Amino acid sequence: MGYLHDGHLSLIRLAATHADFIITTIFVNPAQFAPDEDFEKYPRDPGKDTALAESAGTSILFMPSVEEMYPPGYLTYIEVEKITQILEGKFRPTHFRGVTTVVAKLLHLAKPHVAVFGQKDAQQAAVIRKMAKDLNFDLHILVGPIVRESDGLAMSSRNIYLSPKQRTESTVLYGSLKEAERLISNGEVAGSVITAAMRMLITSRSSAKIDYISIADAGTLEELKTITPGDSVLVSLAARIGGVRLIDNVIIHVPRTGV
Amino acid sequence: MGYLHDGHLSLIRLAATHADFIITTIFVNPAQFAPDEDFEKYPRDPGKDTALAESAGTSILFMPSVEEMYPPGYLTYIEVEKITQILEGKFRPTHFRGVTTVVAKLLHLAKPHVAVFGQKDAQQAAVIRKMAKDLNFDLHILVGPIVRESDGLAMSSRNIYLSPKQRTESTVLYGSLKEAERLISNGEVAGSVITAAMRMLITSRSSAKIDYISIADAGTLEELKTITPGDSVLVSLAARIGGVRLIDNVIIHVPRTGV
């Protein structure tokens, strides 16, 4: 969606290690915003984005208009069931249908051999993988790691909305994920114990309101009541810091016992 | 869906005039049948189909299993809104979502430059055209004309269900379409007058029950109360002859006055 930061640029550079021709798409997609969300005020800077995308190795920058992507009379949407109704989908019921639809359109237009997405949107990556598998898209999906500010805050175009106080308090989000990592590596297996510890940390900051904290299987996104050796655990959260909705996550690979 | 007849074979031959490599797909698609419909008893003859498809010019015949197309945990569907809720969609509410989903999958698997469908399923052709346009599929869609038995009955794999008496009475369907053609070429412009005449003809056969008769714009499928010079009119119907549900249609191009 543009307003590029180092997280986006890391994905273009990741693409460059797998392809010799790179198409970057920048499109603030109205179909993935609810009417009460920030589509109109979502930050945009096409001039700066063009320079940054080119510097990171973009061969073609595709910045269509809303009218090009959704001409009058547009009627077609792609729905991935179940895994779009939990986590982000619970708070943003039409969000993923907008994401899958625009991604399918962009894949048909660009016909890439490799498509790159960011781990910051963990559920989005899982939903797109599922769509691509179910609909037999012939492409390889790569998911690049989260890029963070020096104090741990995950890079996001929405971070510019934060006031100085909110910006300071926002570091608690990654702090709570590190706490989950610490608990799990110390042998904690109860999802409820981990989320309670995270919840306590986050709500200690006056500007933070939690939408969800989830301990789930990283592949299926199913909630894990009990963590089992060998699990890949996606610990993810969404919280509003003041009026700014932020998401973050870590994946924790729990070693098999005795291996 | 196989059980090939001359209608299907005409589409393979049409493909052969546009391509030098032809993939024919045969798949009785459970996603386009409602639970109360004839998925289980839909006629199948893969041996004969293989010989017929090859004789018509097929390069590769793709006959996947249900498990290959919809493996356990399958979750993704494509929805074209509005034009799937009328006509056939009113009587078969989940039908077109099954059609668009399987067609998108087959297009991703085969990656054709040209895709051929039959005019017999007029609404299906319009829905697929709309999906392909909306989702930016890079392909050319051809729609081949209806092939009829010598007495006018549109060829259909379901015709084998008809008893001899029903088979005789079924010719009234094309008869009613010819009557619509005659009325329109004689200057009739009121959709209600045309459908009333068709309704009277069809219900004169004791085994016939009408699901719908439609006078619509051939492009948008919007019902036409009044036919205007220059219109392309899709006259379509569905009726049950005994227990056998049949569909048929004609497209009538109404000349512009004074041209």
Interface residues (C-beta under 8 A of the other chain):
Chain A: Y74 L75 T76 Y77 I78 E79 V80 E81 K82 I83 T100 T101 A104 K105 H108 L109 K111 K130 M131 D134 L135 N136 F137 D138
Chain B: Y74 L75 T76 Y77 I78 E79 V80 E81 K82 I83 T100 T101 A104 K105 H108 L109 K111 K130 M131 D134 L135 N136 F137 D138
